[in-house]
């Protein structure tokens, strides 16, 4: 988590980071359930993680990513992160259809997700904090989901 530049204090970034923390916590619960041989719990937690990830990624893409692309300096980085979103969602969808090898597929997804969250928290969010203006942040806020799938744990209204 980025705690050195103040980006966490920006409303939308703070909420997105808290959502990352919730997603990472569920990912850890999936890993623990797999380590314990408890596949039903792992599948349940994985589904909960997916239910948070989908609206979270849409908010990033339609809000933050759109404004950073419009700003211009971070368009390449945004395209890379959008491609990772697409790849993660495709892998998650495919894992749901997998009977054999589910554990390995999920482990790969969680590893990729960890790296993706790291890039956003430590690279993209500080950059956004530095370059976006009040109009941009209003647009990011407007793109937020009307109801957060986390039940308000991320600080969303």
CORSULGI-V841192 format. One record per residue. N is the residue number from 1. RES is the residue in one small letter. SS is DSSP state (H for helix, E for strand, C for the rest). NEAR is the number of other C-alpha atoms within 12 Angstrom. Layout:
# CORSULGI-V841192
n=(N/N)
res=(RES/RES)
ss=(SS/SS)
near=(NEAR/NEAR)
This chain:
# CORSULGI-V841192
n=(1/2/3/4/5/6/7/8/9/10/11/12/13/14/15/16/17/18/19/20/21/22/23/24/25/26/27/28/29/30/31/32/33/34/35/36/37/38/39/40/41/42/43/44/45/46/47/48/49/50/51/52/53/54/55/56/57/58/59/60/61/62/63/64/65/66/67/68/69/70/71/72/73/74/75/76/77/78/79/80/81/82/83/84/85/86/87/88/89/90/91/92/93/94/95/96/97/98/99/100/101/102/103/104/105/106/107/108/109/110/111/112/113/114/115/116/117/118/119/120/121/122/123/124/125/126/127/128/129/130/131/132/133/134/135/136/137/138/139/140/141/142/143/144/145/146/147/148/149/150/151/152/153/154/155/156/157)
res=(x/x/x/x/x/x/x/x/x/x/x/x/x/x/x/x/x/x/x/x/x/x/x/x/x/x/x/x/x/x/x/x/x/x/x/x/x/x/x/x/x/x/x/x/x/x/x/x/x/x/x/x/x/x/x/x/x/x/x/x/x/x/x/x/x/x/x/x/x/x/x/x/x/x/x/x/x/x/x/x/x/x/x/x/x/x/x/x/x/x/x/x/x/x/x/x/x/x/x/x/x/x/x/x/x/x/x/x/x/x/x/x/x/x/x/x/x/x/x/x/x/x/x/x/x/x/x/x/x/x/x/x/x/x/x/x/x/x/x/x/x/x/x/x/x/x/x/x/x/x/x/x/x/x/x/x/x)
ss=(C/C/C/C/C/C/H/H/H/C/H/H/H/H/H/H/H/H/H/H/H/H/H/H/H/H/H/H/H/H/H/H/H/H/H/C/C/C/H/H/H/H/H/H/H/H/H/H/H/H/H/H/H/H/H/H/H/H/H/H/H/H/H/H/H/H/H/H/H/H/H/C/C/C/H/H/H/H/H/H/H/H/H/H/H/H/H/H/H/H/H/H/H/H/H/H/H/C/C/C/C/H/H/H/H/H/H/H/H/H/H/H/H/H/H/H/H/H/H/H/H/H/H/H/H/H/H/H/H/H/H/C/C/H/H/H/H/H/H/H/H/H/C/C/C/C/C/C/C/C/C/C/C/C/C/C/C)
near=(28/27/17/14/19/20/29/29/19/25/24/36/42/27/32/44/35/29/38/36/28/30/36/32/22/31/36/25/28/33/30/21/23/26/16/13/14/17/22/17/22/28/30/21/28/37/25/24/34/36/24/34/36/27/27/38/35/26/32/40/31/25/32/43/39/28/33/34/27/21/21/18/19/26/21/17/24/33/20/20/33/26/18/26/32/21/19/30/27/18/25/32/20/18/26/22/14/16/14/12/15/24/28/18/26/38/28/21/33/34/20/24/35/25/22/30/35/22/24/35/33/24/25/37/40/30/31/40/32/23/23/32/19/17/15/26/27/18/24/32/27/18/25/29/29/16/18/26/26/29/17/17/21/25/20/24/17)
